[in-house]
Amino acid sequence: MKIAMMARNPNLYSHKRLVEAAELRGHEIDVINTLRATMNITSSKPAIYYNGRTLDDYDAVIPRIGVSVTFFGLAVLRQFEMMGVYPLNESVAIGRSRDKLRSLQILSRRGIGLPVTAFGHDPKKTDELLKIVGGAPVVIKLLEGTQGIGVVLGETEKSAKSVIEAFRGANVDIMVQEFIKEAGNSDIRCFVVGGKVIASMERTGAPGDFRSNIHRGGSARTIKITAQERTTAVEAAKAMGLNVCGVDILRSNHGPVVMEVNSSPGLEGIEGATGLDIAGMIIDFMEKDCRPGKVRTKGKG
């Protein structure tokens, strides 16, 4: 196969590993800086131009679209799809997962376990938001946050109200979630490829930090998940329509609850914790699933 990987930084661990795995299997792979692409949107012959040439000879595309460039990145990916190039993850599916509120609504409709979540617009309804999730402590999240940025713990009613009112006063969209105390400062990242959990790890936050993100100084170790957790992760990936994703789960007193479905999960933490060749498994899946012009997303929402 000839593969295009949409990625702004070719030197990231995940991107280097995917290139290495593809080349090891005899494929040709080019890293395309997403923001440098130009599109010709036409019904007769849609095209993408990059560094003075037309990108018209690829069999597959691996989208590694950063959160900050989601809008433009999805436009480029849709253009590849219009040209009949096989996408590892489709634009519609990535768009679902990047919208935190929409993704939770989709998961809720599928009956997948979630933390109690409240969302509102009127800053005067703060008491109502807190009442919905059972009162403090609560987790307050920016809808645009990533890697633990924009996630705040409101430990008391007073502090939670102050944070919520400050965000809403600045016209910033947030959601309020129940705090799963029994999970401590740990969560489980399930790595799903082709409808199967191929690896899982427990991530634990840095001392004094309730967030478990490795980017924020947390640590990771391999963990054996339960059958219910495995099913939850697979169903969450299916609901989003994603072939490859990381599903973040908390162990609560009422079963596993999904916090997020990540469409561009990093490989360094999971490969380091498990010792598995995750990049190779992704390329192996692509070899089996790739068909010219194949677009799979059929779900609603």
C-alpha positions as CSV (number, residue, x, y, z in Angstrom):
1,M,0.0,0.0,0.0
2,K,0.9,3.6,-0.4
3,I,-0.1,5.4,2.8
4,A,-0.5,9.1,3.7
5,M,-0.3,10.0,7.3
6,M,-1.9,13.3,8.3
7,A,0.4,14.6,11.1
8,R,1.9,18.0,11.8
9,N,4.9,16.6,13.8
10,P,6.6,13.6,12.2
11,N,9.0,13.3,15.2
12,L,6.3,12.3,17.8
13,Y,6.8,8.8,19.1
14,S,3.4,7.6,17.8
15,H,4.1,8.9,14.3
16,K,7.6,7.5,14.1
17,R,6.3,4.1,15.2
18,L,3.5,4.0,12.6
19,V,6.0,4.9,9.9
20,E,8.4,2.2,11.2
21,A,5.7,-0.4,11.3
22,A,4.4,0.4,7.8
23,E,7.8,0.3,6.2
24,L,8.7,-2.9,8.0
25,R,5.8,-4.5,6.3
26,G,6.8,-3.2,2.9
27,H,4.5,-0.3,2.6
28,E,5.3,3.2,1.4
29,I,4.2,5.9,3.8
30,D,4.5,9.7,3.6
31,V,3.8,12.1,6.5
32,I,1.7,15.0,5.3
33,N,1.6,18.2,7.3
34,T,-2.2,18.7,7.5
35,L,-2.1,22.5,7.6
36,R,-0.1,22.7,4.4
37,A,-2.6,20.9,2.2
38,T,-4.8,22.8,-0.3
39,M,-8.0,21.4,-1.7
40,N,-9.8,21.7,-5.0
41,I,-13.5,21.0,-4.1
42,T,-15.2,20.1,-7.3
43,S,-17.7,17.4,-8.3
44,S,-15.7,16.3,-11.4
45,K,-12.3,15.6,-9.9
46,P,-11.7,16.6,-6.2
47,A,-8.0,17.0,-5.5
48,I,-5.5,17.8,-2.7
49,Y,-2.3,19.7,-3.4
50,Y,0.8,19.5,-1.2
51,N,4.2,21.0,-1.8
52,G,3.6,21.5,-5.5
53,R,2.1,18.1,-6.3
54,T,-1.3,16.5,-6.4
55,L,-1.9,13.8,-3.8
56,D,-3.7,11.4,-6.1
57,D,-1.9,8.1,-5.7
58,Y,-2.6,6.9,-2.1
59,D,-4.4,3.8,-1.2
60,A,-5.0,4.7,2.5
61,V,-4.7,7.6,4.9
62,I,-4.0,7.6,8.6
63,P,-5.5,10.7,10.2
64,R,-3.5,11.9,13.2
65,I,-5.4,15.2,13.6
66,G,-4.5,17.4,16.6
67,V,-7.5,18.8,18.6
68,S,-6.5,22.4,17.8
69,V,-6.8,21.8,14.0
70,T,-9.9,19.5,14.1
71,F,-11.9,21.7,11.7
72,F,-9.3,21.9,8.9
73,G,-8.0,18.4,9.5
74,L,-11.5,16.9,9.0
75,A,-11.9,18.9,5.8
76,V,-8.7,17.4,4.4
77,L,-9.7,13.9,5.5
78,R,-13.1,14.3,3.8
79,Q,-11.3,15.3,0.7
80,F,-9.2,12.1,0.8
81,E,-12.5,10.2,1.3
82,M,-14.1,11.9,-1.7
83,M,-11.1,10.8,-3.8
84,G,-11.7,7.2,-2.8
85,V,-8.8,6.9,-0.4
86,Y,-9.4,4.4,2.5
87,P,-9.4,6.2,5.9
88,L,-8.2,4.3,9.0
89,N,-10.7,6.4,10.9
90,E,-13.4,8.2,9.0
91,S,-14.1,12.0,9.3
92,V,-17.6,11.5,10.6
93,A,-16.5,9.2,13.3
94,I,-13.6,11.5,14.4
95,G,-16.0,14.5,14.4
96,R,-18.3,12.6,16.7
97,S,-15.6,11.8,19.2
98,R,-14.1,15.3,19.2
99,D,-17.4,16.8,20.3
100,K,-17.4,15.8,24.0
101,L,-21.1,16.6,24.5
102,R,-22.3,14.9,21.3
103,S,-20.1,11.8,22.0
104,L,-21.7,11.4,25.5
105,Q,-25.2,11.8,24.0
106,I,-24.4,9.0,21.5
107,L,-23.0,6.7,24.2
108,S,-26.0,7.4,26.4
109,R,-28.3,6.5,23.6
110,R,-26.5,3.1,23.3
111,G,-26.9,2.4,27.0
112,I,-23.2,2.6,27.7
113,G,-22.1,3.4,31.3
114,L,-21.4,7.1,31.8
115,P,-20.8,9.4,34.8
116,V,-23.8,11.5,35.6
117,T,-23.3,14.6,33.4
118,A,-25.1,18.0,33.4
119,F,-24.9,20.7,30.7
120,G,-26.6,24.1,30.6
121,H,-26.2,27.6,29.3
122,D,-27.6,29.9,31.9
123,P,-25.0,30.9,34.5
124,K,-28.0,31.4,36.9
125,K,-28.7,27.7,36.8
126,T,-25.5,26.6,38.6
127,D,-27.5,25.2,41.6
128,E,-29.5,23.0,39.2
129,L,-26.4,21.7,37.5
130,L,-24.9,20.7,40.8
131,K,-28.1,19.1,41.9
132,I,-28.3,16.9,38.8
133,V,-24.9,15.3,39.5
134,G,-25.5,14.9,43.2
135,G,-23.6,17.9,44.5
136,A,-19.9,18.5,45.3
137,P,-17.3,17.2,44.7
138,V,-17.8,17.5,41.0
139,V,-15.6,17.5,37.9
140,I,-15.9,20.6,35.7
141,K,-14.7,20.2,32.1
142,L,-14.2,22.6,29.2
143,L,-15.8,21.1,26.1
144,E,-12.7,22.0,24.1
145,G,-10.1,20.7,26.6
146,T,-7.6,17.9,26.0
147,Q,-4.9,15.9,27.8
148,G,-6.3,17.0,31.2
149,I,-6.2,20.7,30.3
150,G,-9.5,22.5,31.2
151,V,-10.5,19.9,33.8
152,V,-11.1,21.2,37.3
153,L,-12.2,19.5,40.5
154,G,-14.8,21.4,42.5
155,E,-14.3,19.9,46.0
156,T,-17.0,22.0,47.7
157,E,-20.3,23.5,46.7
158,K,-18.8,27.0,47.0
159,S,-15.7,26.3,45.0
160,A,-17.7,24.4,42.3
161,K,-20.1,27.4,42.0
162,S,-17.2,29.8,41.7
163,V,-15.6,27.8,38.9
164,I,-18.8,27.2,37.0
165,E,-19.9,30.8,37.2
166,A,-16.5,32.1,36.1
167,F,-16.5,29.9,33.1
168,R,-20.0,30.7,32.1
169,G,-19.4,34.4,32.8
170,A,-16.6,34.2,30.2
171,N,-19.0,32.5,27.8
172,V,-17.1,29.3,27.9
173,D,-19.0,26.0,27.4
174,I,-18.5,23.5,30.2
175,M,-20.1,20.3,31.4
176,V,-20.3,19.2,35.0
177,Q,-19.8,15.5,36.0
178,E,-20.1,13.5,39.1
179,F,-16.8,12.8,40.8
180,I,-16.1,9.0,40.9
181,K,-14.3,9.0,44.2
182,E,-13.8,5.2,44.3
183,A,-11.7,5.4,41.2
184,G,-9.1,7.5,43.1
185,N,-6.8,9.2,40.6
186,S,-6.7,6.3,38.2
187,D,-8.4,5.3,35.0
188,I,-8.1,2.6,32.4
189,R,-7.2,3.2,28.8
190,C,-8.5,0.4,26.6
191,F,-6.9,0.4,23.1
192,V,-9.4,-0.8,20.5
193,V,-8.4,-1.8,17.0
194,G,-10.9,-3.4,14.6
195,G,-13.6,-4.0,17.2
196,K,-11.2,-5.7,19.7
197,V,-9.4,-4.5,22.8
198,I,-5.8,-5.3,21.9
199,A,-4.2,-3.7,25.0
200,S,-5.2,-2.0,28.2
201,M,-3.3,0.0,30.9
202,E,-4.1,1.6,34.2
203,R,-3.1,5.3,34.3
204,T,-2.5,6.9,37.7
205,G,-2.2,10.6,38.2
206,A,0.8,12.4,39.8
207,P,0.6,12.8,43.6
208,G,-2.1,15.3,44.5
209,D,-3.6,15.4,41.0
210,F,-7.0,13.7,40.4
211,R,-6.3,13.7,36.7
212,S,-4.7,10.5,35.4
213,N,-3.2,11.9,32.1
214,I,0.4,10.7,31.4
215,H,1.0,14.1,29.8
216,R,0.3,15.7,33.2
217,G,3.0,13.6,35.0
218,G,1.0,10.4,35.6
219,S,2.3,6.8,35.3
220,A,1.0,3.7,33.6
221,R,1.0,0.0,34.1
222,T,-0.5,-3.0,32.3
223,I,-3.8,-4.2,33.8
224,K,-6.2,-7.1,33.2
225,I,-9.7,-5.8,32.5
226,T,-13.0,-7.4,33.2
227,A,-15.3,-8.8,30.6
228,Q,-17.7,-6.0,31.3
229,E,-15.0,-3.4,30.8
230,R,-13.9,-5.0,27.6
231,T,-17.5,-5.0,26.3
232,T,-17.9,-1.4,27.3
233,A,-14.8,-0.3,25.4
234,V,-15.8,-2.2,22.2
235,E,-19.3,-0.9,22.3
236,A,-18.1,2.7,22.8
237,A,-15.7,2.4,19.8
238,K,-18.6,0.9,17.7
239,A,-20.9,3.7,18.8
240,M,-18.4,6.3,17.6
241,G,-17.7,4.4,14.4
242,L,-14.0,4.3,15.1
243,N,-11.7,1.5,13.9
244,V,-8.8,2.7,16.1
245,C,-9.3,4.5,19.4
246,G,-8.5,4.7,23.1
247,V,-11.5,4.3,25.4
248,D,-10.9,5.8,28.8
249,I,-12.9,4.1,31.6
250,L,-13.3,4.6,35.3
251,R,-14.2,1.8,37.7
252,S,-17.2,3.0,39.6
253,N,-19.5,1.4,42.2
254,H,-22.1,1.1,39.5
255,G,-19.8,-0.5,36.9
256,P,-17.4,0.8,34.3
257,V,-18.2,4.4,33.0
258,V,-16.7,5.9,29.9
259,M,-15.0,9.3,30.3
260,E,-13.8,9.8,26.7
261,V,-13.2,8.1,23.4
262,N,-10.0,9.3,21.8
263,S,-9.7,9.0,18.0
264,S,-6.0,9.7,17.9
265,P,-4.6,7.9,20.9
266,G,-0.9,8.1,21.7
267,L,1.2,4.9,21.4
268,E,4.1,5.7,23.7
269,G,2.2,5.0,27.0
270,I,0.4,1.9,25.9
271,E,3.5,0.3,24.2
272,G,5.7,1.2,27.1
273,A,3.3,-0.3,29.7
274,T,2.4,-3.5,27.8
275,G,5.5,-4.1,25.6
276,L,3.2,-4.8,22.7
277,D,3.7,-3.7,19.1
278,I,0.5,-1.6,18.9
279,A,1.7,0.3,15.8
280,G,2.2,-3.0,14.0
281,M,-1.3,-4.2,14.9
282,I,-2.7,-1.0,13.5
283,I,-0.9,-1.5,10.2
284,D,-1.9,-5.2,10.1
285,F,-5.6,-4.2,10.5
286,M,-5.3,-1.7,7.7
287,E,-3.9,-4.4,5.4
288,K,-6.9,-6.6,6.0
289,D,-9.5,-3.8,6.0
290,C,-8.3,-1.5,3.3
291,R,-10.5,-1.3,0.2
292,P,-10.4,1.6,-2.3
293,G,-13.4,3.9,-1.7
294,K,-14.4,2.0,1.4
295,V,-16.4,4.2,3.8
296,R,-18.0,2.3,6.8
297,T,-19.8,4.8,9.0
298,K,-23.5,4.1,9.0
299,G,-24.5,5.2,12.5
300,K,-26.7,8.1,13.4
301,G,-25.8,11.1,15.5
